[in-house]
Amino acid sequence: MTFAQHSCMRYVNLFCRRIGQDHHDVRAPGQTVERALPGDIREQIKTRERVRDLAEVYTHRREVDAMLDLVPDMFPGTVAEVAFKFLEPACGSGNFLVEVLRRKLEPIQFSLMPDPEQYEHWLLRAMASVYGVDICAENVVETKRRLLDTLHWHYFNDTGACDTTPSFARGVKAVLDTNILHADMLAQAPTTEVVEYLPGQNGTFTREWSLLDGSAALAHSPSLFDQVDEPKRDAVPIHYSCLSDYPAPTQPGDRAASRAKVA
């Protein structure tokens, strides 16, 4: 079974050119004002040189919304289905991914969760199913920051102005580091590794590593399109607070990894 065909998730490739920018418009009195999202960037381009060298022109939010509205089944509005996968292979500063994450977070409400650990686990499940790749390192840093801002904005407003816990912050950083990657999708997909986060009980994940390109099967490695019988994966489920402590797969003796780490 491939990364793209996992039974509990669906995978969408948003092969989109960056053709505009998302920012809120100031309109005449009486007209609707577009919602402002955390981390909004007003400029459509950063420099002429970046347009010339990277073909970089950012996507306006109206195009982002219009395209995502074409796949409403990917945002069913229920907590149980927040983990559908999205990959943006030329993510730029994250305009698509920020809106994808915002829509994923909407059904995750603190008031509906039995305890903070489950709430944070569900938020991470939403974040862990968002993937982005960009050729520009500066864009990768900016995308991570904007996704983090979006997550913090939801957490802060939904919990009634509570700050994120240290253990949650560590988990978020670990997920962003594996899911938002600096690479050339066209040239480096056969060697670009991604991590799938399979949710477990009590705030844990089992991570499974694969490559973005199906040609990895020729080297007997797992990939998005061709999985080998024994993929690179955690031997022991890992609690989200411990993700940064175990960047490589857990081993059978790593039992402490499955328990919440004290802040």
ZAMARGU-4260 file (C-alpha; in steps of 0.2 Angstrom, whole numbers, plus 5000, padded with zeros to 4 digits):
<rodrens>
0) 5000/5000/5000 | 5007/5017/4995 | 5009/5033/5005 | 4996/5040/4993 | 4983/5026/4995
5) 4984/5024/5014 | 4967/5017/5020 | 4963/5031/5032 | 4969/5045/5021 | 4968/5053/5004
10) 4982/5061/4995 | 4980/5077/4984 | 4994/5084/4973 | 4991/5103/4971 | 5003/5106/4956
15) 4999/5124/4955 | 5010/5139/4949 | 5012/5153/4961 | 5001/5166/4952 | 4995/5179/4964
20) 4995/5182/4982 | 4983/5180/4997 | 4980/5196/5007 | 4964/5204/5014 | 4957/5218/5004
25) 4951/5234/5011 | 4934/5238/5003 | 4921/5252/5002 | 4909/5253/5016 | 4895/5241/5015
30) 4905/5228/5006 | 4912/5212/5013 | 4930/5212/5019 | 4940/5196/5016 | 4945/5188/5031
35) 4963/5190/5036 | 4973/5175/5040 | 4988/5174/5052 | 5004/5177/5043 | 4996/5186/5028
40) 5008/5193/5015 | 5003/5208/5005 | 5015/5208/4991 | 5012/5198/4975 | 5031/5197/4972
45) 5046/5200/4982 | 5059/5205/4969 | 5060/5205/4950 | 5075/5194/4952 | 5065/5181/4961
50) 5052/5181/4947 | 5066/5179/4934 | 5076/5166/4943 | 5062/5156/4952 | 5046/5160/4942
55) 5040/5166/4959 | 5023/5175/4959 | 5012/5171/4974 | 4995/5165/4973 | 4981/5177/4978
60) 4969/5169/4992 | 4954/5170/4980 | 4963/5158/4969 | 4968/5147/4984 | 4950/5147/4990
65) 4943/5144/4973 | 4954/5129/4970 | 4951/5121/4987 | 4933/5124/4986 | 4934/5111/4971
70) 4938/5097/4983 | 4925/5100/4997 | 4926/5081/5002 | 4944/5084/5008 | 4937/5096/5021
75) 4921/5086/5028 | 4921/5097/5044 | 4923/5082/5055 | 4937/5078/5067 | 4939/5060/5062
80) 4943/5066/5044 | 4956/5080/5047 | 4971/5069/5041 | 4968/5069/5022 | 4985/5072/5014
85) 4990/5087/5004 | 5007/5090/4995 | 5012/5106/4987 | 5027/5103/4977 | 5031/5121/4974
90) 5024/5129/4990 | 5032/5146/4989 | 5029/5155/5005 | 5014/5143/5010 | 4998/5152/5003
95) 4990/5135/4999 | 4996/5126/5014 | 4991/5139/5026 | 4973/5139/5020 | 4973/5120/5019
100) 4979/5119/5037 | 4966/5132/5043 | 4952/5122/5035 | 4958/5106/5043 | 4959/5114/5060
105) 4941/5121/5060 | 4932/5105/5067 | 4945/5103/5080 | 4938/5111/5095 | 4945/5111/5113
110) 4927/5110/5121 | 4924/5094/5112 | 4940/5085/5118 | 4941/5075/5135 | 4958/5082/5139
115) 4972/5094/5133 | 4983/5079/5127 | 4970/5073/5115 | 4967/5091/5109 | 4985/5093/5105
120) 4986/5076/5097 | 4972/5080/5085 | 4980/5097/5080 | 4996/5088/5076 | 4987/5075/5066
125) 4980/5089/5055 | 4997/5097/5054 | 5006/5081/5050 | 4996/5078/5035 | 5002/5094/5026
130) 5017/5093/5015 | 5027/5106/5006 | 5043/5107/4995 | 5051/5122/4988 | 5067/5126/4979
135) 5070/5141/4989 | 5077/5139/5007 | 5070/5156/5012 | 5052/5151/5007 | 5054/5135/5017
140) 5057/5145/5033 | 5043/5157/5029 | 5031/5143/5026 | 5035/5135/5042 | 5033/5151/5051
145) 5016/5154/5043 | 5010/5137/5047 | 5016/5139/5065 | 5007/5156/5066 | 4991/5148/5059
150) 4991/5134/5072 | 4995/5145/5087 | 4981/5157/5081 | 4969/5142/5082 | 4975/5136/5098
155) 4975/5153/5107 | 4957/5158/5101 | 4950/5141/5103 | 4956/5138/5121 | 4952/5155/5127
160) 4969/5163/5126 | 4979/5148/5132 | 4997/5147/5126 | 5003/5131/5118 | 5012/5118/5130
165) 5031/5116/5128 | 5028/5097/5124 | 5016/5102/5110 | 5028/5116/5103 | 5042/5102/5102
170) 5030/5091/5092 | 5025/5104/5080 | 5043/5109/5077 | 5048/5091/5073 | 5033/5089/5061
175) 5037/5105/5052 | 5055/5099/5050 | 5050/5083/5042 | 5035/5089/5031 | 5041/5106/5024
180) 5057/5103/5014 | 5070/5112/5005 | 5072/5103/4988 | 5069/5104/4969 | 5054/5093/4967
185) 5058/5090/4949 | 5076/5085/4951 | 5077/5078/4969 | 5061/5069/4972 | 5070/5052/4971
190) 5081/5057/4985 | 5069/5067/4995 | 5063/5058/5011 | 5046/5062/5019 | 5038/5055/5035
195) 5020/5049/5037 | 5013/5050/5054 | 5001/5036/5058 | 4991/5041/5074 | 4990/5029/5088
200) 4983/5029/5106 | 4987/5041/5120 | 4995/5055/5110 | 5007/5044/5100 | 5012/5042/5082
205) 5020/5028/5072 | 5031/5036/5059 | 5035/5028/5042 | 5048/5035/5030 | 5047/5035/5011
210) 5053/5045/4996 | 5043/5056/4985 | 5047/5047/4969 | 5042/5030/4963 | 5059/5027/4956
215) 5065/5023/4974 | 5058/5005/4972 | 5072/5002/4960 | 5084/5003/4975 | 5072/4993/4986
220) 5067/5008/4996 | 5049/5013/5001 | 5041/5027/4991 | 5025/5036/4988 | 5021/5024/4974
225) 5030/5008/4978 | 5031/5001/4996 | 5043/4987/5000 | 5037/4974/5013 | 5047/4981/5027
230) 5047/5000/5026 | 5058/5011/5037 | 5047/5014/5052 | 5046/5016/5071 | 5047/5000/5081
235) 5038/5008/5096 | 5025/5021/5094 | 5031/5038/5099 | 5022/5052/5110 | 5021/5069/5101
240) 5031/5077/5115 | 5046/5065/5111 | 5046/5067/5092 | 5061/5079/5092 | 5071/5067/5103
245) 5070/5053/5091 | 5073/5059/5073 | 5077/5042/5068 | 5065/5027/5069 | 5062/5021/5087
250) 5069/5004/5092 | 5061/4990/5102 | 5070/4995/5118 | 5064/5013/5116 | 5049/5011/5128
255) 5051/5029/5135 | 5047/5036/5118 | 5029/5031/5120 | 5026/5041/5136 | 5023/5059/5137
260) 5039/5069/5141 | 5038/5081/5156 | 5041/5099/5151
</rodrens>
